[in-house]
C-alpha cells in the first residue's frame, strides 16, 4: 500500500467508509484516515494519492471532504491530493467549541504537521476561503498557492443581508425525498442545481437501516458558532499567488434553482435578496482584485455556487494554467 508511506504513527487509515451500504456506493478511490488534533478530537483526511507537491482541498459549510470525490482525482497526475473535513462535520469530531476562524486555521496546521507536509497548495470552497486566507496570514511560508472556489468573500456583511432578506424557503422535504440516500441526493439537486457525490450524501446525513434519511450529522449549533466566529479577510497581507473563481448569477432564478415552485411573495423576496447579494458580490470581486497583490480573478457567469461541479471544464482549465504542475504539457 504505497500511499501509507506518508502516514505517521497515530493516524488510522480505514479505506472506504465503514458501513457495507456506504462501501457499495462511495466509489471514489481514496483512503480515509483520521488525524488527532487534540484530546478526543480527530479530523477526517481523504487521500487520493498522486505524485508531486501536496494539494489540500477544504469544503464549504455543511459539507465534507467528500464533496471533492469526483473533482480531486483529476489532479493526481501532478500532485499528492488530499481533503480535510473540518471539525463538527461528517466523520470528524464535534467538540463543544473551537469553531472560531483562528482555531479552524490551526486545525489545518496540525493536520499538515501530522502528515509532515511543510508547504501546500490550499484549495478552498465557499466558507473554506476564510480558513485558507487566515492560514496564509498566520503561516505564510507554508503556502505555495491558494485557490478559492467561490470562496474569496468577506462574509461578515453577508450575514446581515441574510437577516434583512430571509431566503425564500426551499422545497419542503417529503417522505419520498427522504426514502433513501439516492432520493435525498435528488432532493438536494432540486435545491442546489448540483448532484453531490454519493460519498458526500452519506457523510452529511444519518440514515436508518432501511436507508431512510433521519437527520443531518451536524447540529445547527456548529453552523451558528462558525458564522459567529467570522472575521474580515486581510488579502493585502498575503503574498502567495492566488486564483479566485466567482460564480456570478445573472438573475434571481439562477440563484434559486427551485424558483419554479415559489409563489409571488417568495419571488419578490428572492428578487430583493438577489439585488442585495449581487451588489455585495460585485464589491467583493473588486476588493479581491484591489487587495490581493498576486491574485487573479475568474468570473463564471451563470455558474452555481459549487462551480467546480457546474463549470468543471472551465475550472480545470484555469487551475491547470495557474498551478503549472511540473511535467505538464
Steps between C-alpha positions, in 0.01 A plus 500: 500500500724780371277779626550395860860616491409862588298406808675546836412314815164594646309525171259220415434428133171327445448464125138565398233604754413238755144388425432243232244729341749784478765273347253408227443860389804709596713406202764772525845345516626663814632381830330638809706588806471696821745746651491572872501877555423499872368287786214290365509717187568354157450624147424298188762510223441357152796396287475436126874451466692642210857604440619856550452793739219467754161658422240522777128558427272656761121495473223751553267537795288188563718301259788257544812402311283257306353786297823470299469124438466554125707816462808430711619192304546720191818638656681181600718495187702792634415539868452298817132575556327508839187648654416595856161492672489781758399443860128464557424340163484154348717244673709765677447562870234742628657681796309757700723784381792597282300628203658845481695566182836491683423155641390364162816632334708345777330166436641515146848564642478206741385268220786611274747454785368150563542415132850654491391749234699822510352685201166446337262621232173585675172474306196627688132500406254752641563577867830310486629815333503660844709213634761497224532879517558489874746210462698691236519801731609301803747266326597667171804281447287187489278604209620467141172602329137567586191411298161644599193318363228764540669559833677839499241712680461701816202317647449730797270737304337203326357384833320833527355458151362157594341658807348788304370283217421152635550254216185359344441154641624215280286206405354321801635149540242226449500136605608411147793743522624340821446137399864423416842658445427508127169681561671752730758561231227588250331726755830685549527531123161671484619754758861554395498416131790261571516124552735436787720194508345208681792505740404855594133411548595215731743723692260781585192304607389221733295222342287225652589135428239498225665802335257770614648843571473580872694824559810695413818394675596857590280682752402860426706622796818425305395712202402782736834485681698515174298794367540681831876454481550656155742788450587740220760344266824696458600424143749787485735313735513183289789455260430148373361477143122466515231403251142594584201356313167675539156370406313800362122440474323727254153477655310390807381175329865402450564554870198294602469176296156438658370832360225323306336388826495845665186708540495872414591615853800264512615618158481863613718416799732303275548796266571730794755260637659457158540877457674535837706185440614615155616835637694334781653240269611763248668700775677186622639419155626856466659491846682174429640647178607812686651344811647163398846590368552176308137419431308407190121498465291274278130588476268220389167651403199283570707250699367334814665552838654154458670627187760226493205271421277727290792645296758229540664545158573870554620449856736220402642702212564810709642303792736314269631827360538648850660201668736417212567150634852365442520296183172632359476541125 
